[in-house]
Amino acid sequence: MKGLIFNIKRYAIHDGPGIRVTFFMKGCPLQCWWCHNPEGIFPQPEEIIQVNRIGEKEFRKNEIAGKYYEVDDLINIIEKERIFIERSNGGVTFSGGEPLMQPDFLLEALKACKDKGFHTAVDTSGHFAYAKLMKIIPFTDLFLFDLKHLDPEQHSHFTGVSNRVILENLRKIAKSGNNIMLRIPVIPGINDDDEHLIDMKRFILSIKGENILAINLLPYHKAGTAKYRKFNRENKMEAVVPPTDQRMKQLREYFSETGIKVKIGG
Protein backbone atom coordinates (compact mmCIF):
# COMPACT_ATOMS: atom_id res chain seq x y z
CA MET A 1 0.00 0.00 0.00
CA LYS A 2 1.25 3.44 -0.92
CA GLY A 3 0.45 6.91 0.34
CA LEU A 4 0.89 10.23 -1.42
CA ILE A 5 3.05 12.72 0.51
CA PHE A 6 4.09 16.18 -0.63
CA ASN A 7 6.53 17.10 2.14
CA ILE A 8 8.47 15.49 4.98
CA LYS A 9 9.67 17.64 7.84
CA ARG A 10 12.34 16.27 10.13
CA TYR A 11 13.12 17.89 13.47
CA ALA A 12 9.61 19.38 13.60
CA ILE A 13 8.85 21.14 16.88
CA HIS A 14 5.43 22.68 16.20
CA ASP A 15 3.39 19.58 15.34
CA GLY A 16 2.97 18.03 18.77
CA PRO A 17 5.20 17.41 21.78
CA GLY A 18 8.96 17.05 21.48
CA ILE A 19 10.94 16.63 18.29
CA ARG A 20 8.94 14.92 15.58
CA VAL A 21 8.91 13.75 12.00
CA THR A 22 5.91 15.23 10.18
CA PHE A 23 4.52 13.72 7.00
CA PHE A 24 2.35 16.05 4.94
CA MET A 25 -0.22 13.93 3.10
CA LYS A 26 -1.75 15.15 -0.13
CA GLY A 27 -5.43 15.86 -0.60
CA CYS A 28 -7.79 18.06 1.40
CA PRO A 29 -11.60 18.48 1.30
CA LEU A 30 -11.24 22.11 2.42
CA GLN A 31 -9.96 25.06 0.44
CA CYS A 32 -9.26 27.59 3.17
CA TRP A 33 -8.51 31.08 1.94
CA TRP A 34 -5.48 31.27 4.25
CA CYS A 35 -4.03 27.83 3.49
CA HIS A 36 -0.22 27.96 3.53
CA ASN A 37 0.12 24.53 1.89
CA PRO A 38 -1.88 24.96 -1.34
CA GLU A 39 0.16 22.19 -2.95
CA GLY A 40 -1.50 19.78 -0.49
CA ILE A 41 -5.09 20.37 -1.61
CA PHE A 42 -5.33 18.39 -4.88
CA PRO A 43 -5.35 14.62 -4.13
CA GLN A 44 -3.06 13.63 -7.01
CA PRO A 45 0.56 14.43 -7.93
CA GLU A 46 0.80 17.79 -9.68
CA GLU A 47 3.34 19.04 -12.18
CA ILE A 48 4.33 22.56 -11.30
CA ILE A 49 6.14 24.89 -13.66
CA GLN A 50 8.12 27.45 -11.74
CA VAL A 51 9.06 30.51 -13.74
CA ASN A 52 11.98 32.72 -12.66
CA ARG A 53 13.14 35.82 -14.48
CA ILE A 54 16.55 37.41 -14.41
CA GLY A 55 16.51 40.56 -16.48
CA GLU A 56 15.00 39.66 -19.84
CA LYS A 57 15.76 35.97 -19.48
CA GLU A 58 13.14 33.49 -18.33
CA PHE A 59 14.04 30.21 -16.65
CA ARG A 60 11.49 27.42 -16.26
CA LYS A 61 11.77 24.57 -13.79
CA ASN A 62 9.40 21.62 -13.66
CA GLU A 63 8.74 19.83 -10.37
CA ILE A 64 6.21 17.35 -9.06
CA ALA A 65 4.21 18.03 -5.88
CA GLY A 66 3.50 14.66 -4.34
CA LYS A 67 5.42 11.39 -4.17
CA TYR A 68 4.22 7.89 -3.30
CA TYR A 69 5.70 6.09 -0.29
CA GLU A 70 5.26 2.66 1.24
CA VAL A 71 4.67 2.42 4.98
CA ASP A 72 8.10 0.81 5.33
CA ASP A 73 9.64 3.85 3.64
CA LEU A 74 8.14 6.06 6.35
CA ILE A 75 9.39 3.80 9.13
CA ASN A 76 12.92 3.89 7.66
CA ILE A 77 12.81 7.70 7.69
CA ILE A 78 11.53 7.82 11.27
CA GLU A 79 14.08 5.33 12.55
CA LYS A 80 16.90 7.60 11.44
CA GLU A 81 15.53 10.25 13.82
CA ARG A 82 14.78 7.89 16.71
CA ILE A 83 17.48 9.23 19.03
CA PHE A 84 16.12 12.79 18.76
CA ILE A 85 12.53 11.63 19.10
CA GLU A 86 13.19 9.53 22.20
CA ARG A 87 15.35 12.09 24.00
CA SER A 88 12.72 14.81 23.50
CA ASN A 89 9.65 12.64 24.12
CA GLY A 90 8.61 13.40 20.57
CA GLY A 91 7.04 11.26 17.91
CA VAL A 92 5.46 11.17 14.46
CA THR A 93 2.78 13.50 13.09
CA PHE A 94 0.61 13.02 10.03
CA SER A 95 -0.51 16.35 8.62
CA GLY A 96 -1.57 17.65 5.26
CA GLY A 97 -3.66 18.40 3.42
CA GLU A 98 -6.00 16.13 5.34
CA PRO A 99 -4.49 12.78 6.39
CA LEU A 100 -7.90 11.10 6.48
CA MET A 101 -8.26 11.65 2.74
CA GLN A 102 -5.99 8.57 2.61
CA PRO A 103 -7.60 6.57 5.45
CA ASP A 104 -6.26 3.10 4.69
CA PHE A 105 -2.67 4.22 4.30
CA LEU A 106 -2.94 6.43 7.38
CA LEU A 107 -4.27 3.52 9.44
CA GLU A 108 -1.44 1.21 8.39
CA ALA A 109 1.16 3.92 8.99
CA LEU A 110 -0.19 4.64 12.48
CA LYS A 111 -0.20 0.93 13.34
CA ALA A 112 3.40 0.59 12.17
CA CYS A 113 4.50 3.62 14.19
CA LYS A 114 2.83 2.27 17.33
CA ASP A 115 4.44 -1.14 16.76
CA LYS A 116 7.82 0.61 16.74
CA GLY A 117 7.02 2.46 19.97
CA PHE A 118 6.53 5.95 18.51
CA HIS A 119 4.08 8.51 19.85
CA THR A 120 1.57 9.34 17.10
CA ALA A 121 -0.36 12.50 16.26
CA VAL A 122 -2.83 13.33 13.50
CA ASP A 123 -3.27 16.95 12.44
CA THR A 124 -6.78 17.14 11.03
CA SER A 125 -9.43 19.48 9.70
CA GLY A 126 -12.06 17.15 11.15
CA HIS A 127 -13.99 16.92 7.89
CA PHE A 128 -14.43 13.20 7.29
CA ALA A 129 -16.83 10.33 7.95
CA TYR A 130 -16.82 9.18 11.56
CA ALA A 131 -16.27 5.57 10.43
CA LYS A 132 -12.77 6.59 9.35
CA LEU A 133 -12.12 8.16 12.72
CA MET A 134 -13.19 5.06 14.64
CA LYS A 135 -10.52 3.01 12.90
CA ILE A 136 -7.59 5.28 13.75
CA ILE A 137 -8.56 6.26 17.31
CA PRO A 138 -6.85 3.22 18.92
CA PHE A 139 -3.56 4.08 17.19
CA THR A 140 -3.58 7.86 17.63
CA ASP A 141 -2.10 9.30 20.84
CA LEU A 142 -2.94 12.90 20.01
CA PHE A 143 -5.25 14.80 17.68
CA LEU A 144 -4.21 18.26 16.54
CA PHE A 145 -7.69 19.47 15.68
CA ASP A 146 -8.27 22.63 13.62
CA LEU A 147 -11.14 24.81 14.78
CA LYS A 148 -11.59 27.53 12.17
CA HIS A 149 -15.06 29.06 12.45
CA LEU A 150 -18.24 28.22 14.36
CA ASP A 151 -20.73 29.88 12.03
CA PRO A 152 -21.69 27.29 9.38
CA GLU A 153 -22.27 29.82 6.61
CA GLN A 154 -19.03 31.67 7.28
CA HIS A 155 -17.16 28.38 7.55
CA SER A 156 -18.55 27.28 4.20
CA HIS A 157 -17.72 30.62 2.59
CA PHE A 158 -14.09 30.68 3.70
CA THR A 159 -13.25 26.95 3.53
CA GLY A 160 -15.66 25.52 0.96
CA VAL A 161 -17.37 23.10 3.38
CA SER A 162 -19.83 23.24 6.26
CA ASN A 163 -18.55 22.80 9.82
CA ARG A 164 -21.36 20.46 10.92
CA VAL A 165 -19.42 17.21 10.51
CA ILE A 166 -16.26 18.86 11.85
CA LEU A 167 -17.87 19.91 15.13
CA GLU A 168 -19.59 16.54 15.50
CA ASN A 169 -16.28 14.73 15.07
CA LEU A 170 -14.57 17.00 17.57
CA ARG A 171 -17.25 16.26 20.17
CA LYS A 172 -16.88 12.53 19.53
CA ILE A 173 -13.10 12.62 19.88
CA ALA A 174 -13.47 14.61 23.10
CA LYS A 175 -15.84 11.96 24.47
CA SER A 176 -13.53 9.13 23.36
CA GLY A 177 -10.88 10.26 25.83
CA ASN A 178 -8.15 10.71 23.21
CA ASN A 179 -5.87 13.66 23.83
CA ILE A 180 -6.60 16.78 21.81
CA MET A 181 -4.77 19.99 21.09
CA LEU A 182 -7.13 22.55 19.58
CA ARG A 183 -5.57 24.66 16.85
CA ILE A 184 -7.31 27.95 16.13
CA PRO A 185 -6.03 29.99 13.18
CA VAL A 186 -6.40 33.69 13.97
CA ILE A 187 -7.44 35.33 10.70
CA PRO A 188 -8.04 39.11 10.89
CA GLY A 189 -11.45 40.09 9.56
CA ILE A 190 -12.63 36.50 9.32
CA ASN A 191 -12.76 34.85 12.75
CA ASP A 192 -11.28 37.33 15.23
CA ASP A 193 -14.30 39.57 15.93
CA ASP A 194 -15.56 39.76 19.52
CA GLU A 195 -18.87 37.99 18.87
CA HIS A 196 -17.19 35.00 17.28
CA LEU A 197 -14.51 34.82 19.97
CA ILE A 198 -17.23 34.65 22.63
CA ASP A 199 -18.92 31.80 20.75
CA MET A 200 -15.58 30.04 20.33
CA LYS A 201 -14.80 30.16 24.03
CA ARG A 202 -18.30 29.02 24.91
CA PHE A 203 -17.98 26.05 22.56
CA ILE A 204 -14.60 25.05 23.95
CA LEU A 205 -16.00 25.12 27.48
CA SER A 206 -18.85 22.86 26.33
CA ILE A 207 -16.42 20.11 25.29
CA LYS A 208 -13.77 20.78 27.92
CA GLY A 209 -12.26 17.77 29.65
CA GLU A 210 -8.90 16.60 30.93
CA ASN A 211 -8.07 15.30 27.47
CA ILE A 212 -8.16 18.82 25.95
CA LEU A 213 -4.48 19.44 26.59
CA ALA A 214 -4.00 22.86 25.02
CA ILE A 215 -5.27 25.57 22.74
CA ASN A 216 -2.79 26.67 20.10
CA LEU A 217 -3.51 30.09 18.59
CA LEU A 218 -2.00 30.21 15.12
CA PRO A 219 -1.58 33.79 13.84
CA TYR A 220 -2.15 34.26 10.13
CA HIS A 221 1.15 34.80 8.33
CA LYS A 222 2.35 35.52 4.82
CA ALA A 223 4.66 32.51 4.56
CA GLY A 224 2.50 30.87 1.91
CA THR A 225 2.35 33.91 -0.38
CA ALA A 226 5.27 32.78 -2.53
CA LYS A 227 3.63 29.38 -3.01
CA TYR A 228 0.53 30.94 -4.57
CA ARG A 229 2.71 32.68 -7.12
CA LYS A 230 4.75 29.54 -7.65
CA PHE A 231 1.69 27.37 -8.25
CA ASN A 232 -0.14 30.07 -10.21
CA ARG A 233 -3.11 30.15 -7.82
CA GLU A 234 -5.26 33.00 -6.64
CA ASN A 235 -4.25 34.38 -3.24
CA LYS A 236 -7.44 35.72 -1.65
CA MET A 237 -5.50 36.89 1.42
CA GLU A 238 -3.15 39.27 -0.36
CA ALA A 239 -4.46 42.37 1.45
CA VAL A 240 -4.84 40.79 4.90
CA VAL A 241 -2.38 42.03 7.53
CA PRO A 242 -1.20 39.46 10.13
CA PRO A 243 -2.32 40.08 13.74
CA THR A 244 0.10 41.99 15.94
CA ASP A 245 1.98 40.41 18.83
CA GLN A 246 -0.10 42.52 21.21
CA ARG A 247 -3.33 41.20 19.71
CA MET A 248 -2.12 37.61 20.03
CA LYS A 249 -1.22 38.17 23.69
CA GLN A 250 -4.72 39.55 24.30
CA LEU A 251 -6.25 36.45 22.74
CA ARG A 252 -3.99 34.19 24.78
CA GLU A 253 -5.24 35.84 27.97
CA TYR A 254 -8.83 35.62 26.76
CA PHE A 255 -8.74 31.88 26.02
CA SER A 256 -6.74 31.21 29.20
CA GLU A 257 -10.01 31.94 31.01
CA THR A 258 -11.14 28.47 29.89
CA GLY A 259 -8.62 26.96 32.29
CA ILE A 260 -6.86 25.26 29.39
CA LYS A 261 -3.21 25.91 28.61
CA VAL A 262 -2.92 28.40 25.73
CA LYS A 263 0.06 28.83 23.45
CA ILE A 264 0.73 31.20 20.59
CA GLY A 265 1.91 29.10 17.68
CA GLY A 266 1.89 25.37 17.02
Order of alpha helices (4+ residues) and beta strands (2+ residues): beta-beta-beta-beta-beta-alpha-alpha-beta-alpha-beta-alpha-beta-alpha-alpha-beta-alpha-beta-alpha-alpha-beta
